[in-house]
Amino acid sequence: MSYGAGRKEMIEDDSWDEDDEDTMKNRYLTFHIADEDFGIDILYVKEIVGMQKITEVPDMPAFIKGVINLRGQVIPLIDVRLRFEIELREYDERTCVIVVDINSMLVGLVVDMVSEVTEIPEESISPPPQLAYSTSHQYIKGMGKIGEEVKIILDIQKLLFEQETKLLAESM
């Protein structure tokens, strides 16, 4: 299951242009964590892989599970459940790693299950609710409505704070 391989070829090929980027506009990779559906802008997604052997790195925040070796490249892993302070669960055959580009750094996001790539028009995305007691709202870009369903659209650039990005870069 590797979405990124074909996209990588498009990027490396000279035929990648703004028209190709327009076809990706309003498209989101959706995935499941606990009882909720989330989405991230497909433009940030490099590939999707199954769980890999994780090497723990000392002195990291609890939500950074460690690193994986993906075809010779060391990639830090964020367990999205832990980032959102959702109870950890055992990884299984449906658990996936979504490799994304966060602030020019490849990072793996551990999610319960990848669902699909779907289109959510801008007019179907509402601002996130402003909940004073919630810290996870800072990661939410909006609430995407698809029929009767709501997908929580994440702001992938805000999953890591500046100091966490520096910490990861220094440890790599």
Backbone as a printed PyTorch tensor [residue, N CA C, xyz], in Angstrom:
tensor([[[  0.8460,  -1.1580,   0.0000],
         [  0.0000,   0.0000,   0.0000],
         [  0.8960,   1.2270,   0.0000]],

        [[  1.2000,   1.7710,  -1.1300],
         [  2.0950,   2.9230,  -1.2060],
         [  1.5570,   3.9520,  -2.1710]],

        [[  0.9230,   4.9680,  -1.6310],
         [  0.3740,   6.0330,  -2.4550],
         [  1.4890,   6.8600,  -3.0470]],

        [[  2.5370,   7.0540,  -2.2680],
         [  3.5700,   8.0210,  -2.6140],
         [  4.4380,   7.6590,  -3.7930]],

        [[  4.5920,   6.3840,  -4.1100],
         [  5.5030,   6.0000,  -5.1740],
         [  5.1330,   6.6630,  -6.4980]],

        [[  3.8740,   6.5920,  -6.8930],
         [  3.4490,   7.2080,  -8.1480],
         [  3.5600,   8.7130,  -8.1120]],

        [[  3.2340,   9.2940,  -6.9790],
         [  3.3040,  10.7470,  -6.8490],
         [  4.7520,  11.1950,  -6.9140]],

        [[  5.6620,  10.4470,  -6.2970],
         [  7.0720,  10.8030,  -6.3240],
         [  7.5660,  10.8300,  -7.7610]],

        [[  7.1540,   9.8290,  -8.5400],
         [  7.5590,   9.8130,  -9.9470],
         [  7.0490,  11.0490, -10.6640]],

        [[  5.8100,  11.4770, -10.3550],
         [  5.2760,  12.6770, -10.9840],
         [  6.1050,  13.9020, -10.6200]],

        [[  6.5320,  13.9760,  -9.3540],
         [  7.2910,  15.1360,  -8.9130],
         [  8.6550,  15.1680,  -9.5780]],

        [[  9.3220,  14.0130,  -9.6630],
         [ 10.6480,  13.9690, -10.2640],
         [ 10.5940,  14.1590, -11.7740]],

        [[  9.4820,  13.8220, -12.3800],
         [  9.3010,  13.9840, -13.8100],
         [  9.0110,  15.4500, -14.1030]],

        [[  9.5380,  15.9570, -15.2130],
         [  9.3200,  17.3520, -15.5850],
         [  7.8680,  17.6740, -15.8670]],

        [[  7.0040,  16.6690, -16.0000],
         [  5.6110,  16.9180, -16.3350],
         [  4.8030,  17.4320, -15.1450]],

        [[  5.3720,  17.4050, -13.9360],
         [  4.6820,  17.9280, -12.7610],
         [  4.6070,  19.4430, -12.8890]],

        [[  3.4170,  19.9810, -12.8440],
         [  3.2580,  21.4280, -12.9370],
         [  2.0600,  21.8730, -12.1150]],

        [[  1.7180,  23.1430, -12.2240],
         [  0.6290,  23.6870, -11.4290],
         [ -0.7060,  23.0350, -11.7540]],

        [[ -0.9060,  22.5850, -12.9920],
         [ -2.1560,  21.9120, -13.3390],
         [ -2.3260,  20.6380, -12.5160]],

        [[ -1.2160,  19.8970, -12.3330],
         [ -1.2730,  18.6880, -11.5140],
         [ -1.6060,  19.0520, -10.0730]],

        [[ -1.0530,  20.1600,  -9.5880],
         [ -1.3280,  20.5910,  -8.2260],
         [ -2.7980,  20.9690,  -8.0710]],

        [[ -3.3840,  21.5690,  -9.1030],
         [ -4.8000,  21.9300,  -9.0560],
         [ -5.6870,  20.7020,  -8.9170]],

        [[ -5.2850,  19.5740,  -9.5240],
         [ -6.0910,  18.3600,  -9.4140],
         [ -6.0400,  17.7930,  -7.9940]],

        [[ -5.0400,  18.1910,  -7.2070],
         [ -4.9150,  17.7400,  -5.8220],
         [ -5.6300,  18.6970,  -4.8610]],

        [[ -6.0290,  19.8600,  -5.3390],
         [ -6.6790,  20.8500,  -4.4840],
         [ -7.9850,  20.2780,  -3.9280]],

        [[ -8.2230,  20.5520,  -2.6680],
         [ -9.4270,  20.0880,  -1.9660],
         [ -9.4870,  18.5680,  -1.8080]],

        [[ -8.3630,  17.8810,  -1.9680],
         [ -8.3200,  16.4300,  -1.7900],
         [ -7.5890,  16.1270,  -0.4860]],

        [[ -8.1730,  15.2100,   0.2680],
         [ -7.6550,  14.8880,   1.5920],
         [ -7.5250,  13.3880,   1.7560]],

        [[ -6.4350,  12.9810,   2.3940],
         [ -6.2880,  11.5950,   2.8060],
         [ -7.0050,  11.4880,   4.1430]],

        [[ -7.9760,  10.5880,   4.2260],
         [ -8.7230,  10.4340,   5.4660],
         [ -8.2540,   9.1790,   6.1950]],

        [[ -8.2930,   9.2610,   7.5060],
         [ -7.8580,   8.1480,   8.3420],
         [ -8.6430,   8.1610,   9.6410]],

        [[ -8.5260,   7.0690,  10.3590],
         [ -9.3200,   6.8430,  11.5610],
         [ -8.4010,   6.7710,  12.7710]],

        [[ -8.7920,   7.4620,  13.8330],
         [ -8.1280,   7.3550,  15.1280],
         [ -9.2300,   7.2920,  16.1730]],

        [[ -9.1800,   6.2490,  16.9970],
         [-10.2150,   6.0150,  18.0080],
         [-11.5750,   5.9940,  17.3020]],

        [[-12.4860,   6.8540,  17.6850],
         [-13.8130,   6.8570,  17.0750],
         [-14.0140,   8.0040,  16.0990]],

        [[-12.9390,   8.6540,  15.6870],
         [-13.0590,   9.8450,  14.8420],
         [-12.3690,   9.6580,  13.5000]],

        [[-12.8850,  10.3920,  12.5080],
         [-12.2820,  10.4330,  11.1790],
         [-11.5760,  11.7600,  11.0010]],

        [[-10.3560,  11.6940,  10.4880],
         [ -9.5210,  12.8670,  10.2760],
         [ -9.1390,  12.9440,   8.8060]],

        [[ -8.6890,  14.1140,   8.3880],
         [ -8.1970,  14.2880,   7.0320],
         [ -7.0010,  15.2120,   7.0280]],

        [[ -6.0610,  14.9480,   6.1040],
         [ -4.9360,  15.8510,   5.8900],
         [ -4.8270,  16.1300,   4.3970]],

        [[ -4.4190,  17.3350,   4.0860],
         [ -4.2650,  17.7570,   2.7010],
         [ -3.3210,  16.7860,   1.9860]],

        [[ -3.7600,  16.2450,   0.8800],
         [ -3.0020,  15.2240,   0.1500],
         [ -1.6470,  15.7430,  -0.3430]],

        [[ -1.5190,  17.0510,  -0.4870],
         [ -0.2550,  17.6270,  -0.9610],
         [  0.8970,  17.3750,  -0.0010]],

        [[  0.6050,  17.1320,   1.2810],
         [  1.6500,  16.8720,   2.2690],
         [  2.0450,  15.4040,   2.3400]],

        [[  1.2220,  14.5300,   1.7890],
         [  1.4400,  13.0880,   1.9130],
         [  2.4810,  12.6200,   0.8960]],

        [[  3.4970,  11.9400,   1.4130],
         [  4.5390,  11.3740,   0.5440],
         [  4.2550,   9.9060,   0.2480]],

        [[  3.8590,   9.1520,   1.2690],
         [  3.4910,   7.7520,   1.0690],
         [  2.8420,   7.1840,   2.3270]],

        [[  2.2740,   6.0080,   2.1640],
         [  1.6410,   5.2850,   3.2660],
         [  2.3020,   3.9210,   3.3390]],

        [[  2.7390,   3.5380,   4.5370],
         [  3.3780,   2.2340,   4.7160],
         [  2.7960,   1.5680,   5.9510]],

        [[  2.9580,   0.2530,   6.0190],
         [  2.5690,  -0.4750,   7.2230],
         [  3.5500,  -0.1810,   8.3340]],

        [[  3.2380,  -0.6700,   9.5120],
         [  4.1180,  -0.4450,  10.6630],
         [  5.4870,  -1.0600,  10.3900]],

        [[  6.4880,  -0.3720,  10.8430],
         [  7.8850,  -0.7750,  10.6970],
         [  8.4720,  -0.9910,  12.0900]],

        [[  9.6700,  -1.5610,  12.1340],
         [ 10.3750,  -1.6970,  13.4100],
         [ 10.7490,  -0.2930,  13.8800]],

        [[ 10.3590,   0.0270,  15.1220],
         [ 10.6000,   1.3490,  15.6820],
         [ 11.8330,   1.3130,  16.5830]],

        [[ 12.7400,   2.2490,  16.3540],
         [ 13.8930,   2.4270,  17.2270],
         [ 13.5950,   3.6120,  18.1310]],

        [[ 13.5590,   3.3660,  19.4390],
         [ 13.2560,   4.4460,  20.3750],
         [ 14.4350,   5.4050,  20.4760]],

        [[ 14.1120,   6.6850,  20.6490],
         [ 15.1220,   7.7260,  20.8190],
         [ 14.9100,   8.3260,  22.2090]],

        [[ 15.9620,   8.3490,  23.0440],
         [ 15.7850,   8.8700,  24.4090],
         [ 15.5030,  10.3760,  24.4320]],

        [[ 14.8880,  10.8100,  25.5240],
         [ 14.6250,  12.2300,  25.7940],
         [ 13.7410,  12.8970,  24.7500]],

        [[ 12.7570,  12.1720,  24.2460],
         [ 11.7920,  12.7370,  23.3060],
         [ 10.4390,  12.8270,  24.0100]],

        [[  9.5800,  13.7230,  23.5560],
         [  8.2160,  13.7480,  24.1100],
         [  7.5520,  12.3840,  23.9000]],

        [[  6.6110,  12.0240,  24.7690],
         [  5.9780,  10.7030,  24.7390],
         [  5.3130,  10.3910,  23.4050]],

        [[  4.7730,  11.3950,  22.7090],
         [  4.0730,  11.1350,  21.4530],
         [  5.0340,  10.8460,  20.2910]],

        [[  6.3170,  11.1140,  20.4700],
         [  7.3000,  10.7470,  19.4460],
         [  7.7950,   9.3530,  19.8090]],

        [[  7.3100,   8.3670,  19.0650],
         [  7.5530,   6.9650,  19.3930],
         [  8.9830,   6.5290,  19.1200]],

        [[  9.6820,   7.2420,  18.2430],
         [ 11.0330,   6.8820,  17.8670],
         [ 11.2280,   7.1620,  16.3940]],

        [[ 12.0570,   6.3330,  15.7570],
         [ 12.3280,   6.5000,  14.3260],
         [ 12.2010,   5.1560,  13.6180]],

        [[ 11.9650,   5.2210,  12.3130],
         [ 11.9880,   4.0270,  11.4680],
         [ 13.0090,   4.2530,  10.3700]],

        [[ 13.4830,   3.1530,   9.8050],
         [ 14.3800,   3.2050,   8.6600],
         [ 13.5470,   2.8310,   7.4410]],

        [[ 13.2390,   3.8200,   6.6250],
         [ 12.4160,   3.5930,   5.4380],
         [ 13.2950,   3.7330,   4.2040]],

        [[ 13.6880,   2.5890,   3.6570],
         [ 14.5610,   2.5490,   2.4840],
         [ 15.8090,   3.4110,   2.6660]],

        [[ 16.4260,   3.2850,   3.8570],
         [ 17.6690,   3.9860,   4.1360],
         [ 17.5090,   5.3890,   4.6910]],

        [[ 16.2860,   5.8770,   4.7860],
         [ 16.0580,   7.2130,   5.3350],
         [ 15.4560,   7.0730,   6.7360]],

        [[ 16.0480,   7.7640,   7.7000],
         [ 15.5600,   7.7310,   9.0720],
         [ 14.4220,   8.7400,   9.2040]],

        [[ 13.2580,   8.2470,   9.6460],
         [ 12.0600,   9.0820,   9.7290],
         [ 11.4940,   9.0090,  11.1440]],

        [[ 11.3360,  10.1670,  11.8110],
         [ 10.7300,  10.1670,  13.1380],
         [  9.2440,   9.8330,  13.0560]],

        [[  8.7310,   9.1630,  14.0990],
         [  7.3230,   8.7560,  14.1500],
         [  6.5750,   9.4880,  15.2510]],

        [[  5.4460,  10.0640,  14.8950],
         [  4.5400,  10.6660,  15.8590],
         [  3.3300,   9.7540,  15.9590]],

        [[  3.0050,   9.3220,  17.1710],
         [  1.7680,   8.5810,  17.3730],
         [  0.6780,   9.6300,  17.5610]],

        [[ -0.2040,   9.7510,  16.5780],
         [ -1.2130,  10.8060,  16.5850],
         [ -2.1600,  10.6360,  17.7720]],

        [[ -2.4370,   9.4010,  18.1740],
         [ -3.2650,   9.1770,  19.3670],
         [ -2.6530,   9.8970,  20.5730]],

        [[ -1.3510,   9.6790,  20.7880],
         [ -0.6850,  10.2850,  21.9340],
         [ -0.5860,  11.8030,  21.7840]],

        [[ -0.3980,  12.2740,  20.5620],
         [ -0.3240,  13.7230,  20.3350],
         [ -1.6250,  14.3970,  20.7410]],

        [[ -2.7420,  13.7030,  20.5110],
         [ -4.0550,  14.2470,  20.8530],
         [ -4.5310,  13.7990,  22.2310]],

        [[ -3.6230,  13.1900,  22.9990],
         [ -3.9210,  12.7210,  24.3490],
         [ -5.0790,  11.7270,  24.3730]],

        [[ -5.0890,  10.8390,  23.3660],
         [ -6.0430,   9.7360,  23.3020],
         [ -5.2930,   8.4950,  23.7800]],

        [[ -5.9750,   7.6460,  24.5060],
         [ -5.3530,   6.4550,  25.0630],
         [ -4.6440,   5.6280,  23.9760]],

        [[ -3.4300,   5.1950,  24.2850],
         [ -2.6480,   4.3670,  23.3750],
         [ -3.3110,   3.0050,  23.2290]],

        [[ -3.2180,   2.4270,  22.0410],
         [ -3.7110,   1.0650,  21.8450],
         [ -2.6270,   0.2730,  21.1270]],

        [[ -2.7200,  -1.0300,  21.2190],
         [ -1.7500,  -1.8930,  20.5470],
         [ -1.8390,  -1.6890,  19.0390]],

        [[ -0.6910,  -1.6710,  18.3830],
         [ -0.6700,  -1.5940,  16.9240],
         [ -1.0950,  -2.9480,  16.3670]],

        [[ -1.8280,  -2.9290,  15.2490],
         [ -2.2670,  -4.1710,  14.6170],
         [ -2.0340,  -4.0850,  13.1090]],

        [[ -2.6020,  -5.0420,  12.3780],
         [ -2.3650,  -5.0980,  10.9250],
         [ -2.9760,  -3.9150,  10.1760]],

        [[ -3.8980,  -3.1900,  10.7730],
         [ -4.5160,  -2.0230,  10.1310],
         [ -3.7810,  -0.7270,  10.4550]],

        [[ -2.9340,  -0.7590,  11.4850],
         [ -2.1690,   0.4260,  11.8670],
         [ -1.2310,   0.7950,  10.7200]],

        [[ -1.2110,   2.0760,  10.3720],
         [ -0.3930,   2.5520,   9.2500],
         [  0.4590,   3.7330,   9.6550]],

        [[  1.4800,   3.9620,   8.8520],
         [  2.3140,   5.1450,   8.9760],
         [  2.0870,   5.9830,   7.7230]],

        [[  1.6310,   7.2160,   7.9330],
         [  1.4790,   8.1560,   6.8240],
         [  2.7130,   9.0420,   6.8570]],

        [[  3.5360,   8.9590,   5.8280],
         [  4.7420,   9.7800,   5.7640],
         [  4.3580,  11.1070,   5.1230]],

        [[  4.5880,  12.1900,   5.8860],
         [  4.2120,  13.5290,   5.4420],
         [  5.4140,  14.4580,   5.5100]],

        [[  5.2890,  15.5670,   4.8200],
         [  6.3000,  16.6120,   4.8590],
         [  5.7890,  17.7040,   5.7860]],

        [[  6.4140,  17.8220,   6.9690],
         [  6.0670,  18.8720,   7.9220],
         [  7.2390,  19.8340,   7.9860]],

        [[  7.0110,  21.0440,   7.5260],
         [  8.0520,  22.0690,   7.5580],
         [  9.3650,  21.5660,   6.9540]],

        [[  9.2910,  20.9450,   5.7870],
         [ 10.4380,  20.4160,   5.0310],
         [ 11.1450,  19.2620,   5.7310]],

        [[ 10.4550,  18.5740,   6.6280],
         [ 11.0080,  17.3950,   7.2810],
         [ 10.0260,  16.2360,   7.1010]],

        [[ 10.5310,  15.0740,   6.6680],
         [  9.6680,  13.9060,   6.5580],
         [  9.4130,  13.3450,   7.9430]],

        [[  8.1320,  13.1280,   8.2420],
         [  7.7080,  12.6250,   9.5390],
         [  6.6450,  11.5550,   9.2930]],

        [[  6.6880,  10.4920,  10.0680],
         [  5.6750,   9.4480,   9.9750],
         [  4.5970,   9.6590,  11.0210]],

        [[  3.3530,   9.6020,  10.5980],
         [  2.2130,   9.7240,  11.5140],
         [  1.6010,   8.3390,  11.6950]],

        [[  1.5910,   7.8350,  12.9140],
         [  0.9960,   6.5310,  13.1950],
         [ -0.4990,   6.7440,  13.4250]],

        [[ -1.3210,   6.0830,  12.6000],
         [ -2.7780,   6.1910,  12.7020],
         [ -3.3720,   4.7940,  12.7910]],

        [[ -4.5980,   4.7100,  13.2970],
         [ -5.2460,   3.4060,  13.4670],
         [ -5.5190,   2.7300,  12.1300]],

        [[ -5.9610,   3.5310,  11.1590],
         [ -6.3450,   2.9560,   9.8700],
         [ -6.4910,   4.0800,   8.8430]],

        [[ -5.9650,   3.8600,   7.6430],
         [ -6.1670,   4.8060,   6.5470],
         [ -7.4720,   4.4500,   5.8550]],

        [[ -8.2680,   5.4690,   5.5170],
         [ -9.5610,   5.2270,   4.8880],
         [ -9.4930,   5.3980,   3.3790]],

        [[ -9.4050,   6.6690,   2.9110],
         [ -9.4420,   6.9220,   1.4740],
         [ -8.9660,   8.3360,   1.1860]],

        [[ -8.7800,   8.6190,  -0.0890],
         [ -8.5640,   9.9840,  -0.5400],
         [ -9.9200,  10.4840,  -1.0090]],

        [[-10.3300,  11.6300,  -0.4870],
         [-11.6410,  12.1560,  -0.8250],
         [-11.5480,  13.6560,  -1.0970]],

        [[-12.4980,  14.1450,  -1.8470],
         [-12.5480,  15.5740,  -2.1360],
         [-13.5190,  16.2390,  -1.1740]],

        [[-13.0540,  17.3240,  -0.5700],
         [-13.9040,  18.1310,   0.3090],
         [-13.7750,  19.5710,  -0.1730]],

        [[-14.7980,  20.0850,  -0.8670],
         [-14.7320,  21.4620,  -1.3630],
         [-14.5820,  22.4620,  -0.2190]],

        [[-13.8980,  23.5730,  -0.5000],
         [-13.6710,  24.6070,   0.5190],
         [-14.9550,  25.0350,   1.2120]],

        [[-16.0420,  25.1590,   0.4390],
         [-17.3050,  25.6240,   1.0160],
         [-17.9180,  24.5970,   1.9760]],

        [[-17.3920,  23.3580,   1.9810],
         [-17.8850,  22.3240,   2.8980],
         [-17.0240,  22.2090,   4.1520]],

        [[-16.0660,  23.1200,   4.2950],
         [-15.1930,  23.0910,   5.4690],
         [-15.5270,  24.2850,   6.3600]],

        [[-15.9130,  23.9840,   7.5920],
         [-16.2440,  25.0120,   8.5780],
         [-15.0440,  25.2370,   9.4900]],

        [[-14.9620,  26.4220,  10.0950],
         [-13.8770,  26.6560,  11.0600],
         [-14.0160,  25.6840,  12.2310]],

        [[-12.8990,  25.3710,  12.8820],
         [-12.9720,  24.4560,  14.0300],
         [-13.6850,  25.1210,  15.1980]],

        [[-14.3180,  24.3080,  16.0470],
         [-14.9470,  24.8840,  17.2370],
         [-13.8690,  25.4410,  18.1700]],

        [[-14.1450,  26.5400,  18.7990],
         [-13.1970,  27.1590,  19.7350],
         [-13.5240,  26.6880,  21.1400]],

        [[-12.8260,  25.6540,  21.5680],
         [-13.0550,  25.0860,  22.8950],
         [-11.9100,  25.4960,  23.8120]],

        [[-12.2000,  26.2610,  24.8150],
         [-11.1800,  26.8110,  25.7020],
         [-10.4010,  25.7200,  26.4440]],

        [[-11.0330,  24.6050,  26.7640],
         [-10.3780,  23.5710,  27.5600],
         [ -9.5950,  22.5680,  26.7150]],

        [[ -9.6360,  22.6820,  25.4300],
         [ -8.9900,  21.7060,  24.5510],
         [ -7.6830,  22.2440,  23.9840]],

        [[ -6.6100,  21.4440,  24.0930],
         [ -5.3470,  21.8540,  23.4920],
         [ -5.2370,  21.3510,  22.0550]],

        [[ -6.0120,  20.3280,  21.7060],
         [ -5.8940,  19.7600,  20.3610],
         [ -6.5010,  20.6590,  19.2840]],

        [[ -7.3010,  21.6600,  19.6690],
         [ -7.9080,  22.5340,  18.6630],
         [ -6.8650,  23.2820,  17.8490]],

        [[ -5.6700,  23.4730,  18.4180],
         [ -4.6240,  24.1910,  17.6910],
         [ -4.1500,  23.4380,  16.4470]],

        [[ -4.3860,  22.1350,  16.3810],
         [ -3.9750,  21.3280,  15.2330],
         [ -5.0690,  21.2300,  14.1820]],

        [[ -6.2470,  21.7260,  14.4960],
         [ -7.3960,  21.5480,  13.6110],
         [ -7.5520,  22.7430,  12.6850]],

        [[ -7.5780,  22.4450,  11.3960],
         [ -7.7420,  23.4800,  10.3670],
         [ -9.2250,  23.7570,  10.1280]],

        [[-10.0510,  22.7100,  10.2220],
         [-11.4700,  22.8820,   9.9860],
         [-12.2150,  21.5740,  10.1290]],

        [[-13.5190,  21.6650,   9.9250],
         [-14.3920,  20.4970,  10.0050],
         [-15.0050,  20.2900,   8.6250]],

        [[-14.6100,  19.2090,   7.9430],
         [-15.0940,  18.9310,   6.5880],
         [-16.3540,  18.1060,   6.5960]],

        [[-17.3750,  18.6130,   5.9300],
         [-18.6560,  17.8950,   5.8760],
         [-18.7670,  17.1420,   4.5490]],

        [[-19.0130,  15.8370,   4.6600],
         [-19.2340,  14.9830,   3.5020],
         [-20.5390,  14.2460,   3.7720]],

        [[-21.6180,  14.6870,   3.1310],
         [-22.9270,  14.1040,   3.4090],
         [-23.2700,  14.3150,   4.8640]],

        [[-23.5440,  13.2350,   5.5880],
         [-23.8770,  13.3060,   7.0080],
         [-22.6440,  13.1750,   7.9020]],

        [[-21.4920,  12.9120,   7.2960],
         [-20.2670,  12.6960,   8.0640],
         [-19.4870,  13.9860,   8.2270]],

        [[-18.6800,  14.0340,   9.2900],
         [-17.7740,  15.1630,   9.5250],
         [-16.3690,  14.5940,   9.6780]],

        [[-15.4300,  15.1400,   8.9310],
         [-14.0170,  14.7690,   9.0370],
         [-13.2870,  15.9420,   9.6760]],

        [[-12.4430,  15.6610,  10.6420],
         [-11.6490,  16.6890,  11.2880],
         [-10.4170,  16.9220,  10.4120]],

        [[-10.3270,  18.0990,   9.8190],
         [ -9.2100,  18.4230,   8.9270],
         [ -8.0720,  18.9900,   9.7700]],

        [[ -6.9200,  18.3150,   9.7270],
         [ -5.7740,  18.7310,  10.5330],
         [ -4.8950,  19.7180,   9.7830]],

        [[ -4.3140,  20.6300,  10.5140],
         [ -3.3000,  21.5390,   9.9770],
         [ -1.9620,  20.8520,  10.2070]],

        [[ -1.4840,  20.1560,   9.2060],
         [ -0.3030,  19.3070,   9.3370],
         [  0.9300,  20.0950,   9.7610]],

        [[  1.0020,  21.3600,   9.3680],
         [  2.1580,  22.1890,   9.7140],
         [  2.2110,  22.5160,  11.2050]],

        [[  1.1070,  22.3180,  11.9290],
         [  1.0740,  22.6640,  13.3560],
         [  1.1310,  21.4420,  14.2750]],

        [[  1.2850,  20.2440,  13.7010],
         [  1.3740,  19.0520,  14.5520],
         [  2.6190,  19.0680,  15.4290]],

        [[  3.6450,  19.7320,  14.9480],
         [  4.8570,  19.8960,  15.7440],
         [  5.0690,  21.3740,  16.0080]],

        [[  5.4530,  21.6850,  17.2300],
         [  5.8070,  23.0620,  17.5550],
         [  7.2440,  23.2980,  17.1170]],

        [[  7.6290,  24.5460,  17.0250],
         [  8.9730,  24.9000,  16.5570],
         [ 10.0630,  24.2060,  17.3610]],

        [[  9.9370,  24.1820,  18.7010],
         [ 10.9710,  23.5560,  19.5240],
         [ 11.0210,  22.0430,  19.3020]],

        [[  9.8700,  21.4110,  19.0260],
         [  9.8470,  19.9670,  18.7580],
         [ 10.4870,  19.6700,  17.4050]],

        [[ 10.2500,  20.5310,  16.4260],
         [ 10.8730,  20.3660,  15.1110],
         [ 12.3890,  20.4470,  15.2490]],

        [[ 12.8800,  21.4240,  16.0260],
         [ 14.3190,  21.5690,  16.2490],
         [ 14.8870,  20.3420,  16.9590]],

        [[ 14.1570,  19.8560,  17.9820],
         [ 14.5910,  18.6800,  18.7250],
         [ 14.7180,  17.4730,  17.7960]],

        [[ 13.7430,  17.2670,  16.9330],
         [ 13.7860,  16.1490,  15.9830],
         [ 14.9410,  16.3150,  15.0070]],

        [[ 15.1050,  17.5150,  14.4700],
         [ 16.1870,  17.7660,  13.5050],
         [ 17.5480,  17.5050,  14.1350]],

        [[ 17.7150,  17.8960,  15.3750],
         [ 18.9960,  17.6850,  16.0640],
         [ 19.2430,  16.2090,  16.3360]],

        [[ 18.1990,  15.4360,  16.5510],
         [ 18.3760,  14.0130,  16.8880],
         [ 18.5980,  13.1450,  15.6460]],

        [[ 18.3480,  13.6910,  14.4690],
         [ 18.4870,  12.8970,  13.2490],
         [ 19.8990,  12.9000,  12.7680]]])
